């Protein structure tokens, strides 16, 4: 709703998005959610594009941060149940936050994106982040199962899991950057090289040891396993989302006839402008509410029949006349 005068206040207040101009009345500017400082409605398309850019970019890059949150919670639960120490220390997670999550997400959030916003924020972000977090959890459980057979040391186990978590995070960044352009290619390549270079150059600061040849071979196998698990989990989540969307908004009238009947407006109690009569009928269709209502009415009727009120009052203990009504039961 757009307006500039006092006569537009009610409509501006009720609108989902109210827009006023700077040359309008003070009341209209106070009520409106958006005020055009240049009083030019031709700037509204740029306002809409900016809002779409912010929402789309934040939705795309938020999945990268959710990956670390989800797998940290899942690994913490597994470590508590199995009574084993958490496989990472804070300084190691700091490198992942800086190089893999913060660096590419900061620059990608400024990219132009005027696509129409679709879907909801949290389900979209969770659908992007869950496959990567699940792949880390499954690879961690598989490693716990096969580590006694491999006879790998604790130092090599730490560097193997750390490289695996970083690789899955890099994969999440590549997935959020698809389709690639020049900026995203530069960010992804520098992020990948920077992470592995920092691990090998500052391994003492990160409290990890350099990987051996056997550890690198195991890391390549687990990286391939994590990629396959991530792809499978992504396909499964996408199928589940499409199935739920088909149940909520079916397009086949023969498969979901009751949903199409509701959409067609066959229910008289769902139409706009329902009178109080229809509301009462719908309320009293519930047996519990009906029993409570009629029970309270019958109780009030019995009390009115069995009680009489003396409006003159009686003297109290100090001799003054109390004018409060006295209820006397006719028993």
Residue pairs with C-beta under 8 A, 6 or more apart in sequence:
1 8
1 11
1 12
1 14
1 15
1 17
1 18
1 19
2 18
2 19
2 20
2 21
2 41
3 9
3 11
3 12
3 18
3 19
3 20
3 24
3 28
3 32
4 20
4 21
4 23
4 24
4 25
4 28
5 24
5 25
5 28
6 25
6 27
6 28
8 28
9 27
9 28
9 31
11 18
12 18
12 20
12 28
12 31
12 32
13 31
17 33
17 34
18 31
18 32
18 33
18 34
19 32
19 33
19 34
19 35
19 36
19 44
20 28
20 29
20 31
20 32
20 34
20 35
20 36
21 35
21 36
21 39
21 41
22 29
22 35
22 36
22 37
22 38
22 39
23 39
24 39
29 35
34 47
36 43
36 44
48 114
49 112
49 114
52 113
52 114
52 115
52 116
52 117
53 111
53 112
53 113
53 114
55 117
55 121
56 113
56 115
56 117
57 108
57 109
57 110
57 111
57 113
58 109
58 121
59 121
59 124
59 125
60 108
60 128
60 176
61 104
61 105
61 108
61 109
61 176
62 121
62 125
63 125
63 128
63 129
63 172
63 175
63 176
64 100
64 101
64 104
64 105
64 129
64 169
64 172
64 173
64 176
65 101
65 105
66 125
66 126
66 128
66 129
66 133
67 129
67 132
67 133
67 136
67 168
67 169
67 172
68 93
68 96
68 97
68 101
68 169
69 129
70 129
70 130
70 133
71 132
71 133
71 136
71 137
71 165
72 93
74 133
74 136
74 137
75 86
75 87
75 136
75 137
75 140
76 86
78 137
78 140
78 141
79 85
79 86
79 87
82 144
84 144
87 140
87 157
87 158
87 161
87 162
88 161
88 162
88 165
89 207
91 205
91 206
91 207
92 162
92 206
92 207
92 208
95 195
95 198
95 199
95 206
96 165
96 166
96 169
96 195
99 191
99 194
99 195
99 198
100 166
100 169
100 170
100 173
100 191
100 195
101 169
103 187
103 190
103 191
103 194
104 173
104 177
104 184
104 187
104 188
104 191
107 183
107 187
108 176
108 177
108 183
108 184
108 187
111 183
123 241
127 237
127 238
127 241
128 172
128 175
128 176
129 172
130 233
130 237
131 229
131 230
131 231
131 233
131 234
131 237
132 168
132 169
132 171
132 172
132 175
132 230
134 229
134 230
134 233
135 168
135 225
135 226
135 227
135 229
135 230
135 233
136 164
136 165
136 168
136 226
138 225
138 226
138 229
139 164
139 168
139 222
139 225
139 226
139 229
140 161
142 222
142 225
143 157
143 160
143 161
143 222
147 157
150 218
152 160
152 214
152 215
152 218
155 208
155 209
156 209
156 211
156 212
156 214
156 215
158 208
158 209
159 199
159 203
159 208
159 209
159 210
159 211
159 215
160 211
160 215
160 218
160 219
160 222
162 199
162 206
162 208
163 196
163 199
163 211
163 219
164 219
164 222
164 223
164 226
166 195
166 196
166 199
167 219
167 223
167 226
168 226
168 230
170 188
170 191
170 192
170 195
171 226
171 227
171 230
173 187
173 188
173 191
174 188
177 184
177 187
177 188
180 188
198 206
199 206
199 208
200 210
203 209
203 210
211 219
247 256
250 256
250 259
250 260
253 260
261 267
262 270
265 271
268 274
268 278
269 278
269 281
269 282
283 289
284 290
284 293
306 329
306 330
306 331
307 327
307 328
307 329
307 330
308 327
308 328
308 330
309 325
309 326
309 327
309 328
310 325
310 326
310 327
310 328
311 325
312 323
313 321
313 322
313 323
313 324
313 325
313 326
314 322
314 326
315 321
315 322
316 322
